[in-house]
Amino acid sequence: MKKIGALEAGGTKMVLAVYDEQGNELERLTVPTLTPEETMPGMIDFFRRHEVDALGVGSFGPLDLDENSPTYGNITSTPKLAWKDYPLLKNLLDGRDIPAGIDTDVNAAIIAEAELGAAQGCENAVYVTVGTGIGGGVYVNGKTAHGLLHPEVGHMLLRPRADDPIPHGVCPYHDGCLEGLAAGPAIGARIGGDAKNLPDDHPVFELEAHYLAQMCVNLIVTVSPQKIVLGGGVMQRENILPMVRKETARLLNGYVQSPMITENIDEYIVAPRLFPVSGLVGSYLIGKRALEKT
């Protein structure tokens, strides 16, 4: 039996698992994301102990995803400074010559949702996670989009709404980007605390839906996905998704004449089917693809 290792590397926790080739999970381990010196030895040992035949990784980034680059698989200019320029994939392999692949955590999530979840059957789809940050995985013609680097959906620029108390957002890099205006810290900054105990009809969620709808419009008119999947901690408040759909249709103003938007938008902008393990399952699929190439 071939065993495939999977790692979903996040900013707060690392989720590791071992699967068989049929996708059955054999074991899972979750460890906090500390420094590489503290975090890596246990992860290397986990995959060595299971003698995995291939490895797939979905990681926070930015990442070097150029397979011809000498730093392929490295985390690059991350704000998590302890991991800046860290050779994640190389060190996980620890000298082993086994098939391996790496992609962003959100690209891993859209791979899983497209193959097994809410975007199943789509050749073109986008997964956006809305939480402490915002990231987007873009799936085009059956593959995740890579180019100069990889899509940074969370840093698209938006038009602030006139009634927004923080129209510049909270991103340290950009004035008025999606992450700065719509990630969890932006919601917290507007209300001066934690949004968990707010009622569903609080105005801050209408503003949140407006910004996420701007994002959806931008994705629709640029990437033209067959499905938009919205996941992450913020989207666990179920009243936001219907508001995003309604606002997206309003902002499009009838321009995109597809029945999926004009008649079936509830089936077009959807929640992930595999949450909260979309990224982990996608990492397994990345490892499985690497194994199948050999």
C-alpha positions in Angstrom: 0.0 0.0 0.0 1.3 3.4 -1.0 1.0 6.1 1.6 0.7 9.8 0.9 1.6 12.5 3.4 -0.3 15.7 3.5 0.5 19.0 5.2 -1.7 22.1 5.5 0.7 24.7 6.8 -1.1 27.6 8.4 -0.1 30.6 10.4 -1.4 29.3 13.7 -1.4 25.6 13.2 0.1 22.8 11.1 -2.2 19.9 10.2 -0.5 16.8 9.1 -2.1 13.6 7.8 -1.3 10.3 6.1 -3.6 8.9 3.4 -3.8 5.7 1.3 -4.1 6.0 -2.4 -7.9 5.8 -2.2 -8.0 8.9 0.0 -8.7 7.2 3.3 -7.1 9.1 6.2 -4.9 6.9 8.3 -3.7 9.3 10.9 -3.8 13.0 11.6 -1.6 15.3 13.8 -2.1 19.0 14.6 0.8 21.1 16.0 1.0 24.8 16.7 3.0 27.0 14.2 5.9 28.2 16.2 9.4 28.9 14.8 10.8 26.5 12.3 13.3 25.3 14.9 10.4 24.3 17.2 7.9 23.1 14.6 9.8 21.3 11.9 11.4 18.4 13.8 8.1 16.8 14.9 6.7 17.2 11.4 9.7 15.6 9.8 9.5 12.8 12.3 5.8 12.2 11.6 6.3 11.7 7.9 9.5 9.6 8.4 7.7 7.4 10.9 4.9 6.7 8.5 7.4 6.1 5.6 5.3 8.1 3.2 5.8 7.4 -0.5 4.8 10.9 -1.6 4.2 14.3 0.0 1.8 17.1 -0.8 1.9 20.5 0.9 -0.5 23.4 1.0 1.1 26.3 2.8 0.7 29.9 3.7 2.8 32.1 1.5 4.0 33.8 -0.5 5.7 30.8 -2.0 8.2 30.0 -4.7 6.2 27.7 -6.9 8.5 27.6 -10.0 9.6 24.0 -10.2 12.7 25.1 -12.1 13.8 27.5 -9.4 16.6 26.5 -7.0 14.3 27.8 -4.2 11.2 25.9 -5.3 9.0 25.1 -2.3 10.4 28.0 -0.2 8.2 30.4 1.8 9.4 33.8 0.6 8.4 37.3 1.9 5.9 36.2 4.5 5.0 38.6 7.4 5.6 35.5 9.6 9.2 36.6 9.9 10.6 33.4 11.5 9.5 31.6 8.3 10.8 34.2 5.8 12.9 32.6 3.0 12.4 29.2 4.7 13.0 26.1 2.5 9.8 24.3 3.7 9.5 21.5 1.1 13.2 20.7 1.0 13.4 20.4 4.8 10.2 18.4 5.0 11.7 15.9 2.6 14.8 15.7 4.8 17.0 14.2 2.1 14.4 11.6 0.9 13.9 11.2 -2.8 10.2 10.8 -3.0 7.6 12.5 -5.3 6.4 15.8 -3.7 4.5 18.9 -4.6 3.6 22.2 -3.0 1.0 24.9 -3.6 -0.6 27.7 -1.6 -3.1 26.6 1.1 -6.0 28.2 -0.8 -4.9 26.6 -4.1 -4.9 23.3 -2.2 -8.5 24.1 -1.0 -9.8 24.8 -4.5 -8.2 21.6 -5.8 -10.1 19.6 -3.2 -13.4 21.5 -3.7 -13.1 21.1 -7.5 -12.4 17.4 -7.4 -14.5 16.3 -4.4 -16.5 19.3 -3.1 -18.7 22.3 -3.8 -17.0 23.0 -7.2 -17.0 19.4 -8.4 -17.1 19.2 -12.2 -15.9 22.8 -12.7 -12.9 23.5 -14.9 -12.7 27.0 -13.6 -13.4 28.0 -10.0 -12.2 30.2 -7.2 -11.9 29.4 -3.5 -11.6 32.4 -1.1 -10.9 32.0 2.6 -12.0 34.9 4.8 -10.6 34.9 8.2 -7.7 36.6 10.0 -6.4 37.2 6.4 -7.9 36.7 3.0 -6.5 34.4 0.4 -7.8 33.1 -2.9 -7.1 29.9 -4.9 -7.7 30.2 -8.6 -8.4 27.1 -10.7 -8.3 27.5 -14.4 -8.7 24.8 -17.1 -8.3 22.1 -14.4 -5.1 23.5 -12.9 -4.3 26.1 -10.2 -3.1 29.4 -11.6 0.6 30.1 -11.3 2.3 32.9 -13.2 4.8 35.5 -12.1 4.1 34.2 -8.6 0.6 33.1 -7.7 -2.7 35.0 -7.3 -2.9 37.3 -4.3 -6.7 37.7 -4.3 -6.7 39.2 -0.8 -4.8 42.2 -1.9 -7.0 43.4 -4.8 -7.9 47.0 -4.4 -11.5 48.0 -3.6 -13.6 51.1 -3.5 -14.3 52.0 0.2 -17.9 52.7 1.0 -18.6 56.2 2.2 -20.0 55.1 5.5 -17.0 52.9 6.4 -15.3 54.2 9.6 -12.0 52.7 8.4 -12.0 53.5 4.7 -8.2 52.8 4.3 -8.5 49.4 6.0 -5.9 47.7 8.2 -3.5 46.2 5.8 0.1 47.5 6.4 0.9 47.3 2.7 -2.1 48.7 0.9 -4.6 51.5 1.2 -8.1 49.9 0.7 -7.3 46.4 -0.3 -9.7 43.5 0.2 -7.8 41.9 3.2 -7.5 45.3 4.8 -11.2 46.1 4.4 -12.8 42.7 4.9 -10.7 40.3 6.9 -11.5 39.5 10.6 -9.2 42.3 12.0 -11.0 44.9 9.9 -14.4 43.9 11.3 -12.8 44.0 14.8 -11.3 47.5 14.2 -14.7 48.9 13.2 -16.5 47.7 16.3 -13.5 48.0 18.7 -13.6 44.4 19.7 -14.7 40.8 18.9 -17.6 40.4 16.5 -18.6 37.0 17.8 -21.3 38.3 20.1 -22.8 40.8 17.6 -26.4 40.1 16.3 -26.7 39.1 12.7 -28.4 42.4 11.7 -25.4 44.5 12.9 -24.5 47.0 10.2 -20.9 45.8 10.1 -21.9 42.6 8.4 -23.7 44.5 5.6 -20.5 46.4 5.0 -18.6 43.1 5.0 -20.9 41.6 2.5 -20.5 44.7 0.3 -16.7 44.3 0.1 -16.9 40.6 -0.5 -19.4 41.3 -3.3 -17.0 43.8 -4.8 -14.4 40.9 -4.8 -16.9 38.5 -6.4 -17.6 41.0 -9.2 -13.9 41.5 -9.8 -13.4 37.8 -10.0 -16.4 37.3 -12.3 -15.2 39.9 -14.8 -11.6 38.9 -14.8 -11.4 35.1 -14.2 -15.0 34.2 -15.2 -15.2 31.2 -12.8 -17.9 28.7 -13.0 -18.2 28.7 -9.2 -17.1 30.9 -6.3 -16.5 29.2 -3.0 -16.3 31.3 0.1 -14.9 29.7 3.2 -13.0 30.6 6.4 -13.9 31.7 9.9 -15.7 34.9 9.0 -18.0 33.0 6.6 -19.2 30.7 9.4 -21.7 33.5 10.2 -24.3 32.1 7.8 -26.2 35.4 7.2 -23.2 36.9 5.3 -23.4 34.6 2.3 -26.9 35.5 1.2 -26.0 39.2 1.5 -22.9 38.6 -0.7 -25.0 37.0 -3.4 -27.6 39.8 -3.4 -25.0 42.5 -3.4 -23.0 40.8 -6.2 -26.0 40.7 -8.4 -26.7 44.4 -7.6 -23.2 45.5 -8.4 -23.1 43.5 -11.7 -26.3 45.4 -12.7 -27.3 42.8 -15.3 -24.0 43.1 -17.2 -23.0 39.4 -17.1 -25.9 37.6 -18.7 -25.4 34.1 -17.4 -28.3 32.1 -15.9 -25.9 31.1 -13.1 -25.9 34.7 -11.9 -29.3 36.0 -13.1 -31.3 33.0 -12.0 -29.2 30.6 -9.9 -26.8 32.8 -7.9 -27.5 30.7 -4.7 -25.8 27.8 -6.6 -23.0 30.0 -7.9 -21.5 31.7 -4.8 -21.5 28.8 -2.3 -20.0 27.6 0.9 -17.3 24.9 0.8 -18.4 21.3 1.1 -15.2 20.0 2.7 -14.6 22.8 5.2 -12.7 22.7 7.6 -10.4 20.1 5.8 -10.5 21.5 2.2 -6.8 22.5 2.4 -5.7 19.2 4.0 -7.6 17.1 1.4 -6.2 19.3 -1.3 -2.7 18.7 0.0 -3.3 15.0 -0.2 -4.4 15.4 -3.8 -1.2 17.4 -4.6 0.8 14.5 -3.2 -1.2 12.0 -5.1 -0.7 13.9 -8.3 3.1 13.9 -7.7 3.0 10.2 -7.1 1.1 9.5 -10.3 3.6 11.5 -12.3 6.4 9.0 -11.4 
